[in-house]
């Protein structure tokens, strides 16, 4: 290995010299800024000292064996392999033919996975298949195997998945043609509300099936509308858990930036104080956002409620002891970038699991379903007990709520629809969401 140092003014100059003297395979080991020249330490010029190295030893490469040629496979065997059937046993051949075949090429199993891929490519119109490890073909091995390697299972799963999706799409198209005009109108309405196309179809299909069960193959708009409402109510009711029980003593609020956690806390505090006669205390760890502490302190002053500011998990224990006389303690956390693991872990470190504590995740209805699920997945590692939806007044669509019922089982508790404290917060009501989805 050759090692050489270069004293240059710029990195491009260093790179050029390294390539010329050491070649393109050289690597930079280290760089540091030094001073060069000058008089008595004065007027020295800043330079860059670059250390580079190159390995002159010849690379050793192991000889690669040439793959053995695979025998041609009859078309009948190819079709059976594509259909997932075992190939027919070959007819016995004369000793001369057998000897000639064995001397030409080694025998190959027709269910070899690499061969099977080639067959699939041929049946689809050609194309080179990627090589793959052979699959065990002994019946006992296949029958008793519980978890086969992914590399062996994945090609088969992909094929089955493609066929299933194709058949499902054809059935949906055929069924869709028999729907009434109002059924298609309702499906369009649900899709416009942000519900996925698959879920919109499923909702209308279930409603139509309910009508057919009652003997109405072409239901009237009022009947179909009622059945769609029933399907939606059944879906949303499974996810509903509104209100706070008396056993809940501490509630932590987490969420992304700008979703309205602090205002939601003030609304919920006022609701608990005025309508449930509970003594409420506040804790805030949001020391990152400018005036965040003062915002919650202002709400606490208006409600005549105590407030504690914490900056560490040890501070949180002190604050909980200080507010132990309160019936309910609501804690505000900093809104941070949920895509940053360090920020999420920092927030979660502040959530001390104590008896009677719950964690509420605050989501904005102005967000996409995909963004909501990304936030849920990041915070769910540390247990999310409920979800609060905010900013219902800032969007015309709420289909993401229905989408989430297919993706998470975390219950929904509240919906906020404005900035007025304490009025603009309501318990999660499926019928209200259905009204917004279907329109008046």
C-alpha positions in Angstrom: 0.0 0.0 0.0 1.3 3.5 -0.9 0.4 6.4 1.3 1.1 10.0 0.4 0.3 13.5 1.8 -0.7 16.5 -0.3 -0.7 20.2 0.7 -3.2 22.0 -1.4 -5.4 25.1 -1.4 -8.6 23.4 -2.5 -10.1 19.8 -2.5 -10.5 19.7 -6.3 -6.8 20.4 -6.6 -6.1 17.5 -4.2 -8.4 15.2 -6.1 -6.7 16.0 -9.4 -3.2 15.3 -8.0 -4.3 12.1 -6.3 -5.8 10.7 -9.5 -2.7 11.6 -11.5 -0.2 10.0 -9.0 -2.1 7.2 -7.3 -4.8 6.4 -9.8 -8.6 6.2 -9.6 -8.5 3.4 -7.0 -6.9 5.7 -4.4 -8.9 6.6 -1.3 -8.7 9.7 1.0 -7.6 8.7 4.5 -7.9 12.0 6.2 -8.0 15.8 5.7 -7.1 18.6 8.0 -6.6 22.4 7.8 -3.0 23.7 8.4 -1.2 27.0 8.1 1.8 27.3 5.7 4.4 29.9 5.1 4.4 33.3 6.7 7.0 35.1 8.9 7.4 34.2 12.6 3.9 32.7 12.6 2.3 35.7 11.0 0.7 36.0 7.6 0.5 32.2 7.3 -1.7 30.9 4.6 -4.5 28.4 5.3 -3.9 25.1 3.4 -5.5 21.7 3.3 -3.4 18.6 4.2 -4.8 15.6 2.5 -3.6 12.0 3.1 -4.4 9.5 0.4 -3.6 5.8 0.0 -3.8 3.1 -2.7 -3.5 -0.7 -2.5 -1.0 -1.9 -5.1 -1.5 -5.6 -4.4 -3.3 -7.5 -7.2 -6.9 -8.5 -6.4 -7.4 -12.2 -6.1 -10.5 -13.5 -7.8 -11.8 -17.0 -7.4 -12.6 -18.7 -10.7 -16.3 -18.7 -11.4 -17.7 -22.2 -12.4 -19.7 -22.2 -15.6 -23.4 -23.1 -15.0 -24.5 -26.4 -16.4 -26.9 -26.2 -19.3 -30.5 -27.0 -18.6 -32.3 -29.4 -20.8 -35.3 -28.4 -22.8 -38.7 -29.1 -21.3 -41.7 -30.3 -23.3 -44.6 -27.9 -23.7 -46.9 -30.2 -21.7 -44.6 -30.1 -18.7 -44.3 -26.3 -19.0 -48.1 -25.9 -18.9 -48.5 -28.2 -15.9 -45.7 -26.3 -14.0 -47.4 -23.0 -14.7 -50.7 -24.4 -13.4 -49.0 -25.7 -10.3 -49.4 -29.4 -11.2 -46.7 -32.0 -10.9 -45.3 -33.1 -14.3 -46.3 -36.4 -15.8 -43.7 -39.2 -15.4 -41.6 -39.5 -18.6 -42.0 -42.6 -20.7 -39.3 -45.2 -20.3 -36.6 -45.0 -23.0 -34.3 -47.5 -24.5 -30.9 -48.0 -22.9 -29.2 -46.4 -25.8 -31.3 -43.3 -25.7 -30.9 -43.1 -21.9 -27.1 -43.4 -22.1 -27.0 -40.7 -24.9 -29.1 -38.3 -22.8 -27.0 -38.8 -19.7 -23.8 -38.2 -21.5 -25.2 -35.0 -23.1 -26.5 -33.1 -20.0 -27.1 -33.9 -16.3 -30.7 -34.6 -15.3 -32.6 -31.6 -14.0 -35.7 -31.6 -11.8 -38.7 -30.0 -13.8 -39.9 -28.3 -10.6 -36.6 -26.5 -10.1 -37.5 -22.9 -9.2 -35.1 -21.4 -11.7 -36.5 -23.6 -14.4 -40.0 -22.7 -13.3 -39.2 -19.0 -13.7 -37.9 -19.6 -17.2 -41.2 -21.4 -18.0 -43.2 -18.5 -16.8 -41.2 -16.1 -18.9 -41.6 -18.3 -22.0 -45.4 -18.6 -21.5 -45.6 -14.8 -21.1 -43.7 -14.2 -24.3 -40.1 -14.5 -23.6 -37.6 -12.7 -21.4 -34.6 -13.8 -19.3 -35.4 -15.0 -15.8 -33.2 -14.2 -12.9 -31.3 -17.2 -11.4 -32.5 -18.5 -8.1 -31.6 -21.1 -5.5 -33.2 -24.6 -6.2 -36.2 -25.6 -4.2 -36.5 -28.9 -2.4 -39.0 -31.1 -4.2 -39.4 -34.1 -1.8 -43.1 -34.4 -0.9 -42.4 -34.8 2.8 -40.3 -31.6 2.9 -43.0 -29.5 1.2 -45.8 -30.9 3.3 -44.1 -30.5 6.7 -42.5 -27.1 6.1 -44.2 -24.4 8.1 -42.2 -21.3 7.1 -40.4 -21.6 3.8 -37.7 -19.0 2.9 -39.0 -15.8 1.4 -36.9 -16.3 -1.7 -38.7 -19.5 -2.4 -42.2 -18.4 -1.6 -42.3 -14.9 -3.0 -42.5 -15.8 -6.8 -45.5 -18.0 -6.1 -47.2 -15.4 -3.9 -46.7 -12.7 -6.5 -48.4 -14.8 -9.2 -51.3 -15.7 -6.9 -51.7 -12.1 -5.8 -51.8 -10.9 -9.4 -54.4 -13.4 -10.3 -56.5 -12.6 -7.3 -56.4 -8.9 -8.0 -57.3 -9.4 -11.6 -60.3 -11.6 -10.7 -61.4 -9.2 -8.0 -61.3 -6.3 -10.4 -63.3 -8.2 -13.0 -66.0 -9.2 -10.4 -66.2 -5.6 -9.1 -66.6 -4.2 -12.6 -69.4 -6.7 -13.4 -71.1 -6.0 -10.1 -70.7 -2.3 -10.5 -72.6 -2.3 -13.8 -75.7 -3.7 -12.0 -75.8 -0.9 -9.4 -78.5 1.8 -9.5 -77.6 5.3 -10.5 -78.0 6.5 -6.9 -75.6 3.7 -5.7 -72.9 5.0 -8.1 -73.6 8.5 -7.0 -73.1 7.6 -3.3 -69.8 5.8 -4.2 -68.6 8.9 -6.0 -69.6 11.0 -2.9 -67.6 8.8 -0.6 -64.5 8.8 -2.9 -64.7 12.7 -3.0 -64.7 12.7 0.8 -61.3 11.0 0.7 -62.3 7.4 1.3 -60.2 5.0 -0.7 -61.8 3.5 -3.9 -61.7 0.0 -2.5 -63.4 1.0 0.8 -66.0 3.1 -1.0 -66.9 0.2 -3.2 -67.1 -2.1 -0.2 -69.4 0.2 1.7 -71.9 0.5 -1.2 -71.6 -3.2 -2.0 -72.5 -4.1 1.6 -75.4 -1.7 1.5 -76.7 -3.2 -1.8 -76.3 -6.7 -0.4 -78.4 -5.7 2.6 -81.1 -4.4 0.3 -81.1 -7.6 -1.8 -81.5 -9.6 1.3 -84.7 -7.7 2.0 -85.9 -8.5 -1.5 -85.0 -5.2 -3.2 -82.6 -5.8 -6.0 -83.0 -2.2 -7.3 -83.5 -0.3 -4.0 -85.0 3.2 -3.8 -82.6 6.0 -3.0 -84.1 6.5 0.5 -83.6 2.8 1.4 -80.1 2.6 0.0 -79.1 5.8 1.7 -80.4 4.4 5.0 -78.4 1.1 4.5 -75.2 3.1 3.7 -75.7 5.0 6.9 -76.0 1.7 8.8 -72.8 0.3 7.3 -70.9 3.5 8.2 -72.3 3.6 11.7 -71.4 0.0 12.3 -67.8 0.7 11.1 -67.3 3.9 13.1 -69.0 2.7 16.2 -66.5 -0.1 16.7 -63.8 2.7 16.9 -65.7 5.1 19.2 -64.6 5.7 22.8 -65.7 9.2 23.7 -65.4 11.0 27.1 -63.0 10.7 30.0 -63.7 8.3 32.8 -63.3 9.3 36.5 -60.5 6.7 36.7 -58.4 8.7 34.3 -56.0 11.0 36.3 -53.3 12.0 33.9 -53.6 12.6 30.1 -50.5 13.1 27.9 -51.0 14.8 24.6 -48.6 14.0 21.7 -48.6 14.8 18.0 -46.8 16.5 15.1 -46.2 20.2 14.8 -49.1 22.6 14.4 -52.0 20.1 15.0 -53.5 22.2 17.8 -52.5 20.3 20.9 -52.3 23.3 23.3 -55.7 24.7 22.3 -57.3 21.2 22.5 -55.9 20.8 26.0 -57.5 24.1 27.0 -60.9 23.1 25.5 -60.8 19.7 27.3 -59.8 21.3 30.6 -62.7 23.8 30.4 -65.1 21.0 29.5 -64.0 18.9 32.5 -64.2 21.8 34.9 -67.5 23.3 33.8 -69.5 20.2 32.9 -67.9 17.5 35.1 -66.8 19.6 38.1 -63.3 18.3 38.2 -60.2 20.2 39.5 -57.8 20.4 36.6 -54.0 21.0 36.6 -51.6 21.6 33.7 -48.1 20.5 32.8 -46.1 21.6 29.8 -42.8 20.4 28.4 -43.1 22.4 25.2 -40.1 24.7 25.8 -39.1 24.6 22.1 -41.8 26.7 20.6 -41.7 30.4 21.2 -44.4 31.5 23.7 -45.8 28.0 24.0 -45.4 28.0 27.8 -47.0 31.5 28.0 -50.0 30.3 25.8 -50.8 27.5 28.2 -50.1 29.7 31.2 -52.7 32.2 29.9 -55.3 29.4 29.6 -54.4 28.3 33.2 -54.8 31.8 34.5 -58.2 32.2 32.8 -59.4 28.9 34.2 -57.7 29.5 37.6 -55.8 26.2 37.3 -52.3 25.4 38.5 -49.5 24.8 36.0 -46.1 23.3 36.1 -43.2 23.5 33.5 -40.9 20.5 33.1 -37.8 20.0 31.1 -36.8 16.4 32.0 -38.4 13.2 33.2 -37.2 14.0 36.8 -39.0 17.3 36.6 -42.2 15.5 35.5 -42.2 13.4 38.7 -41.9 16.6 40.8 -44.7 18.2 38.8 -47.0 15.2 39.3 -46.4 15.3 43.1 -47.1 19.1 43.1 -50.4 18.6 41.3 -51.5 15.5 43.2 -54.5 17.4 44.7 -56.0 17.8 41.2 -58.6 15.4 39.9 -57.2 15.5 36.4 -53.8 16.5 35.0 -53.4 17.4 31.3 -49.8 17.5 29.9 -48.8 19.3 26.8 -45.7 18.1 24.9 -43.6 19.7 22.2 -44.7 19.3 18.6 -41.7 17.8 16.9 -40.9 16.3 13.5 -42.3 12.8 13.8 -40.0 11.5 11.1 -37.0 12.2 13.3 -36.4 9.2 15.7 -34.5 11.4 18.2 -37.4 13.9 18.5 -40.0 11.1 18.9 -37.9 9.3 21.6 -37.3 12.6 23.4 -41.1 13.2 23.6 -41.8 9.6 24.7 -39.2 9.8 27.4 -41.3 12.4 29.1 -44.4 10.2 29.2 -44.2 8.5 32.6 -46.6 5.6 32.9 -48.5 6.1 36.1 -51.7 4.6 37.4 -54.7 6.1 35.7 -52.7 7.7 32.8 -53.6 7.8 29.1 -51.9 9.1 26.0 -53.9 11.0 23.4 -52.5 11.3 19.9 -53.7 14.5 18.2 -54.2 14.3 14.4 -55.3 17.1 12.0 -58.1 16.3 9.5 -56.2 18.5 7.0 -53.6 15.7 6.8 -53.6 12.8 4.3 -54.4 9.3 5.5 -50.9 8.2 4.7 -49.4 11.0 6.8 -51.8 10.1 9.7 -50.8 6.4 9.6 -47.1 7.4 9.5 -47.6 9.5 12.7 -49.6 6.7 14.4 -46.9 4.1 13.6 -44.1 6.3 15.0 -45.9 7.1 18.3 -47.6 3.7 18.7 -44.3 2.1 19.8 -45.0 3.7 23.2 -48.7 3.0 23.4 -51.4 5.4 22.1 -54.7 5.0 24.0 -56.9 7.3 22.0 -57.0 9.7 19.0 -58.4 13.2 18.8 -59.1 14.8 15.4 -58.6 18.5 15.1 -59.3 21.2 12.5 -62.6 19.7 11.2 -63.6 23.3 10.3 -60.6 23.7 8.0 -61.5 20.9 5.6 -64.5 19.8 3.6 -63.5 16.1 3.7 -63.3 13.6 6.6 -63.0 10.3 4.7 -59.6 9.8 6.3 -61.4 8.9 9.6 -63.1 6.0 7.8 -59.8 4.9 6.2 -58.2 4.7 9.6 -60.7 2.2 10.8 -59.2 -0.2 8.3 -55.6 0.4 9.4 -55.7 0.8 13.2 -57.8 -0.2 16.2 -56.9 2.8 18.4 -60.3 4.3 19.5 -61.4 7.8 18.5 -62.5 10.1 21.3 -62.9 13.8 20.3 -63.3 16.1 17.3 -62.4 19.8 17.4 -64.0 22.3 15.0 -62.6 25.8 15.7 -60.5 27.8 18.1 -63.2 28.9 20.6 -62.5 27.7 24.1 -64.3 25.6 25.4 -67.1 25.4 22.8 -65.3 23.9 19.8 -64.8 20.4 21.0 -67.2 17.5 20.8 -67.1 13.8 21.7 -66.6 11.6 18.7 -70.1 10.9 17.3 -70.4 8.4 14.4 -73.7 10.0 13.2 -72.1 13.4 13.0 -69.3 12.1 10.9 -71.8 10.2 8.6 -73.7 13.5 8.1 -70.5 15.2 7.0 -69.6 12.3 4.7 -73.0 11.9 3.0 -74.1 15.6 3.2 -77.4 17.0 4.4 
